[in-house]
């Protein structure tokens, strides 16, 4: 199958690279570990296909492939670096090695970790697989939390405090000898004196107050993966753990407007990075072209700012849209765009205002390219195309709202829009004969903040049997809800009440109790 680049938009090539080319390569990485040079060649193929217009090898790559391999909210396009995918797959092997009791895990343990804990074992020797596993050991170990069950994990080298291995945190009393956590538990409680002999008072207090010494003879300690909210290991979460990260800037999220075609957002993204083929950028690349601006009659020097903001037709377009929206046009292009992003507090207008700069710039870019090939686009046609693009976006975001096609009407309708509220009656239902119903609730002012809980018991006639309410100091809403159920069940147990139905208004808590939601 041949994909002709000239027939594909950047959006189409983005989908093909993400879902076909990269996925096929990842299947290869699941079976083998190719040399770094091979992975670099694959990256060159991906980049060449994405940026090429004619299929030639010399097409300009406006942004390096490594800079595209970041999430969109970090300034990239969301592609995955195969180098980091490889690390994530070896991270999976490290997780299986540390947490499973398979034949392979036992073999690796006996071969490389007979004398030393896995976190301290020598990584310079051994097989290629072992060396690659050791390369990701540090990142992986930091996110593996060992929950105490049997207490057999290493006191110094396993992360059982959620703060990391104590060997790297505590310098006082630190040793290389293997000590098990269960040696510091006596009669179901922490041995403070024994802990203080090896670690500082601050860490001792943290352990005593925050970690439950759930010691069961013969039980196996439970590993949880802290890179995922469910506590279960996934390659996706491991990739996020091992990949190189950039700072998250709010404007990257604003650039990628929901409901706007990829090609339009992509142009804004490239413009923000100053990586589009305007005359000023081409000259920086030492590409000689005739100095001419195709966006206006004056034929001035073409630049990003002139094309999208300061040219007469661009100024007229921005001002016409801004006057209806109450947006202030700034001198710089990026300042003008951010004014739109910060303009409206109306929920329905906020999404539209976020997309308007990208749509206007897309139509200005199209007009420039049309004029470059000898045709013309009048201001009325330009305005009509911009309003058409906004109207199409509105039909995607708010299909239930009757919206006019003109921009002024759009702003007026969405400013005055009030959603229709629908309600249905919720009634309390009596329990069956011989049963009681317990309703619980908890609240926190500030979350966290001053909190309280309450519960009440009623019989099958709806008559009140017992009620209780109490302040519990500083806590979160979830903690208050949990305390309400705990106190209610404690009261029922103390009074031999077994036939009881408990109702709570916390959906998250009921899912936890019913095991519909897995958490560590």
Secondary structure, DSSP 4 states (H G I P E B T S, - for coil): ----GGG--HHHHHHHIIIIIHHHHHHHHHH----HHHHHHHHHHHHHHHH-SSS-TT---SS-HHHHSS-GGGTS-S---HHHHHHHHHHHHHHHHHH---HHHHHHHHHH-SSS-TTTS--SSS-HHHHHHHHTHHHHHHTEEEE-SS--SBTTTS--SSS--HHHH--TT--SS--BGGGGEETTEE-HHHHHTTS-HHHHHHHHHHS-----TT--PEEEETTSTTS---HHHHHHHHS------HHHHHHS-TTS-HHHHHHHHHHHTT-S--HHHHHHTT-------SSSTT-----HHIIIIISHHHHHHHHHHHHHHTPPP-SSHHHHHHHHHTT--SHHHHHHHHHHHHHHHHHHHHHHHHHHTT----HHHHHHHHHHHHHHHHHHH-TTS---SSHHHHHHHHHH--PPP--------PPPTT-EEEEEEEEEETTTEEEEEEEEEE-TT--EEEEEEEEEEEE-HHHHHHHHHHHHHHHHHHTT--SEEEEES-HHHHHHHTTSS---
